[in-house]
Amino acid sequence: MTDINWNNNPEITDELVKEHGLTADERALMVKILGRTPTLTELGIFSVMWSEHCSYKSSKLHLKTLPTKAPWVIHGPGENAGVIDIGDNQAAIFKMESHNHPSYIEPYQGAATGVGGILRDVFTMGARPIANMNALRFGRPEHPKMRHLLSGVVEGIGGYGNCVGVPTVGGETNFHPSYDGNILVNAMAVGLADQDKIFLSAAAGVGNPVIYVGSKTGRDGIHGATMASAEFTEDSEEKRPTVQVGDPFTEKLLIEACLELMSTDMVVAIQDMGAAGLTSSSVEMASGGGVGFTLNLDNVPQREQGMTPYEMMLSESQERMLVVLKPDRVAEAEAIFRKWDLDFAVIGEITDTGNLTLMFKGEVVADIPTQPLADNSPEYDRPWVKKQPPAKIEANDVAAPNDLGDALLKMVGSANLSSREWIWQQYDHQVMADTIQLPGGDAAVVRVHGTKKALAISTDCTPRYCYADPYEGGKQAVAETWRNVTAVGAQPMAITDCLNFGNPERPDIMGQFVGAIDGLREACTVLDYPVISGNVSLYNETNGTGIHPTPAIGGVGLLKDYSKMVTIAPKNDGDVIILIGESHGHIGCSQYLDIIEGREEGAPPPVDLALERKNGDFVRAEIQSGHVTACHDISDGGLFIALAEMAMASGRGMDIKLNNGEIPLHAYGFGEDQARYVLSVPMDKADAIIAAAANAGVKAEKIGTVGGDALVVENGFTISVNELLDAHTSWMPNYMSNEV
């Protein structure tokens, strides 16, 4: 047993262990692993590594069931980010993570450091980041804090992304009362790398030096991972000191310095210091390589006086990396980081002990086996109960509105369906000059610089579906990103996920998680759309009230020739509008029911994955053949909202005649049946597309033509495009200026 310096260590009481978020059983296991009582520093290390945020102890049993492999997957879950093959020795690297709790407490810095952290996950793999995305959830617009939270989060995302020079190309923002006390800020980053220059985190080589690079360590973010693994209470505002502070200008320097370092052959392993900071990076690198680390904390660059080992190991100060170098290359590497005006310090070396050994002022202050901290951390099979889905609401049981046109205007101008332009105008979405489909469409599209290729990126989830039926909601979240990527003409390749749920110790919440995982697994399997990275965020609750289950999905697809990309905007008067898919008027759990009727009820629309695949593959093939001039998937608000969005995007009207049969027109138009698309096609291509659909077993019908200055639905309504735009674009600016 190593002699431990017990100076200045408090008694490790049950109360102190509880304050660190560990249970009595976990304390017993910790003592068994060490063979003794831990020091305060060791207790802190166990607490963050065994937190939900770092260990996935309540979720990993179920995460293991997700499909993660495909011929094009180079690296799946387990690395900093997932990697897929996009041809020509190039790889796309991407991941999505949560920064929910910090963003509620301090919205600007919480969101900003969420962006910074996800960028580091990508460039630590050797990739140059090319795009940021996000998925945001806020509470009721009328909630007294919500304007402040929305403003701060958007400013934080834009402030960090704009300054670091990576475009924020899209995302989603929704409002619901379940997020009143616990907003969600999920950040996604996508990067590009050469396949033969991808860097991993597993350390190797006994005696190799361990190098700290980037910014100095301060006291910000201490216990950030633990705070992210606990429910909110009335004293959550007091947790501001656990929110990190970001510096995008330093991050930009760090990106350039790391990519320059990676262009050499000096690097053995590299890892960013994210949640749990120096602790997680060193433990994961050592554990992943089956080696030990000895670190001399006296050498850690510090920006504050008198920092203790506990503070240095648990700090989540931003813009820091840990690197293992070849021993004869340290001077060369240091010159690179000094050139970029960044700290560079040799803080340790690799050992053969398998332990993380910490030295401070000549004494050993911690000595812990790394395997139980990382790979062999606790794993729980939490009790769960299956959510019983509500009964289906029949279309004929929902009354028609007095005026269908007024209902449409109310919906396009509502909090959840109005334009998000106020948000994305604050983001630099064209820096790097490769963004070729701007926010507002089905998916963002970013060129692979210097090639004909492009990546299509979408984030999506429908939490009201997931709350009503976690299994169907999980399927739909995956299917919708698959549709969004398909709708621009890209081949969907893989997803990253950010699984946001309440307290897993409650069987009903754990049942939501298990149901959603079952849905994700089935959708990813049928759609051949594997999960290659992700994040789980639990304990999204305030005073025992959980958020709606929100398994946010980030999908990425490949366009081999971006000249074949389409947008949602019809291009020519006289083009024919074609509806793809089966419409049954599924009105339960819909935006119509919520916005017009004030009811959040009913079963969500069922997701037929075989039909999703058949219809999507057909639509993509028609786009790639050049037969389609515009395409939009049908999702929130149904067919009428999709048509309105297409008209507003183009400034062109449409004349529509629907064959709704026995289905009431309002249910047919606002129903949210899945696996559907609207196409705009040249008149001389329309009949051929209808025939091709029939041959493929895909339901397709002509429903109208492009032209005029109004959206006209026979026997329904006539609304000018300008009137739609006025309603659609005014809600959020008015809300943020306190006029609604």
Disulfide bonds with the S-S distance in Angstrom:
none
